[in-house]
Amino acid sequence: MGVAPNFAQIYPFLAEDGYVYLYGIPGGRSGGTKMGRVEAEKIEDFSAYEYFTGYDSDGTPKWRAGSSGLSYIKQRDSAYVIDMPCGEMCVTYNAYLGKYLALYQNGSSLVYRTADNPWGPYSKPETILKTATDVYLGYGAFTCQQMADNGGQRIWILVSEWWPI
């Protein structure tokens, strides 16, 4: 079947186009995000999965299917949908913005980025808060469509905080 080095931690997102997009990062919080997708009704069929490999010359996303697709993206920087570092990510669609919203940990900051499509390209990261000063040792920055009101004008973000003993 192959090894999924960039999918130790995943965030699945069911989009309106009928695909489940899988945003994958390696273990830890320092890798970049790569992406797989599968039609929702084929989620148990590994051969139906496709992996984002980058864009062609006119900006159209390229995909490669199955275990050969997974092997193909393993060492290719063009397959990143979000550059490193990225940890504890989530993606949702925000109706107010009319964009996909990715939230994640980027070093000592929790950030967000937006895109017109689930695969991007994503905007530059914008800081939500600093984990050293705003929320001591905070991590997470999770949200979903159900954590929004006023058509997405206001969203709630779940952030965890831990204290070393």
C-alpha positions in Angstrom: 0.0 0.0 0.0 2.8 2.4 0.7 3.8 4.7 3.5 2.0 8.0 4.3 4.8 10.1 5.8 2.9 13.3 5.6 -0.3 11.9 7.1 0.6 11.1 10.7 -1.9 13.7 11.8 -4.8 14.5 9.5 -7.7 16.9 9.4 -10.6 15.6 7.2 -13.0 18.1 5.6 -16.1 17.2 3.7 -16.6 19.9 1.0 -19.7 20.7 -1.0 -18.1 19.1 -4.1 -18.6 15.7 -2.5 -14.9 15.1 -1.8 -13.4 14.5 1.6 -10.1 16.5 1.7 -7.5 15.1 4.0 -5.0 17.7 5.2 -1.9 15.8 6.4 1.1 16.8 8.4 3.9 14.6 9.7 4.2 13.9 13.5 4.9 17.0 15.5 4.3 20.6 14.7 7.1 21.4 12.2 6.1 19.8 8.9 4.2 21.3 6.0 0.7 20.3 4.9 0.1 17.9 2.0 -3.3 16.9 0.8 -5.3 13.9 -0.3 -8.9 13.7 -1.4 -11.5 11.0 -2.1 -15.1 11.0 -3.1 -17.1 10.6 0.2 -18.8 7.4 -1.0 -15.4 5.8 -1.8 -13.7 6.6 1.5 -12.9 3.0 2.2 -11.3 2.4 -1.2 -7.6 3.3 -0.9 -7.2 3.1 -4.7 -9.8 5.9 -5.1 -7.6 8.5 -3.2 -5.9 11.2 -5.1 -3.0 13.3 -3.9 -2.3 17.0 -4.7 1.0 17.3 -6.6 1.1 21.0 -7.4 -0.3 23.2 -10.1 0.2 23.1 -13.9 1.3 26.2 -15.9 -2.2 27.7 -15.9 -2.8 27.3 -12.1 -4.9 24.2 -12.4 -4.3 21.7 -9.5 -2.7 18.4 -10.4 -3.6 15.1 -8.7 -2.2 11.6 -8.8 -4.1 8.6 -7.6 -3.5 5.7 -5.3 -0.2 4.5 -3.7 1.8 5.8 -6.7 0.3 9.3 -5.9 1.3 8.9 -2.2 4.8 7.9 -3.2 5.0 10.7 -5.7 4.3 13.5 -3.2 6.7 12.1 -0.5 9.7 14.2 -1.4 8.1 17.0 -3.5 7.8 20.5 -2.1 5.3 21.3 -4.9 2.9 19.1 -3.1 2.6 21.4 0.0 -0.7 23.2 0.2 0.6 25.0 3.3 4.3 25.4 3.9 6.0 24.4 7.2 5.8 24.8 10.1 2.2 23.7 10.6 0.7 21.8 13.5 -2.8 21.1 14.8 -4.6 22.4 11.8 -8.2 22.6 10.8 -10.0 23.8 7.7 -13.6 25.0 7.3 -15.6 27.0 4.7 -16.6 30.5 5.8 -19.7 31.7 4.0 -19.2 35.3 4.9 -15.7 35.4 3.4 -16.7 33.0 0.6 -13.3 31.3 1.3 -11.8 28.3 2.9 -10.3 29.1 6.3 -7.2 27.2 7.6 -6.2 27.6 11.2 -3.0 26.1 12.6 0.0 26.5 14.9 3.0 28.1 13.2 5.9 28.1 15.6 4.9 30.2 18.6 1.8 31.7 16.9 -1.7 30.5 16.0 -2.5 31.7 12.5 -5.1 31.6 9.8 -5.0 31.7 6.0 -7.7 31.8 3.4 -8.2 30.3 -0.1 -10.8 30.1 -2.8 -10.4 26.3 -3.0 -9.7 23.6 -0.5 -6.2 23.0 -2.1 -5.4 26.7 -2.2 -3.4 28.6 -3.0 -3.6 29.9 0.6 -3.0 33.6 1.6 0.0 34.6 3.7 -0.5 33.6 7.4 -2.1 36.1 9.7 -1.5 35.8 13.4 -4.5 35.2 15.7 -2.4 35.1 18.9 1.1 34.5 20.2 1.5 31.4 22.4 4.2 33.0 24.5 2.3 36.1 25.4 -1.4 35.9 24.7 -2.2 32.4 25.8 0.7 30.8 27.6 1.7 27.6 25.7 -1.5 27.6 23.7 -2.1 25.3 20.9 -4.9 24.2 18.6 -7.0 27.0 17.0 -9.8 24.7 16.0 -13.1 25.8 14.5 -15.9 24.5 12.2 -18.9 25.9 10.4 -21.1 25.2 13.5 -18.8 27.5 15.5 -19.9 30.5 13.5 -22.9 32.8 13.5 -24.2 35.8 11.4 -23.4 33.8 8.3 -19.8 33.4 9.3 -19.1 37.0 10.3 -18.2 35.8 13.8 -16.4 32.6 14.5 -15.3 30.9 17.7 -12.0 29.3 18.0 -11.1 26.5 20.5 -7.6 27.0 21.8 -6.0 24.7 24.4 -3.5 25.7 27.0 -1.1 23.5 28.9 1.2 24.1 31.9 4.3 22.0 32.5 4.5 20.6 36.0 
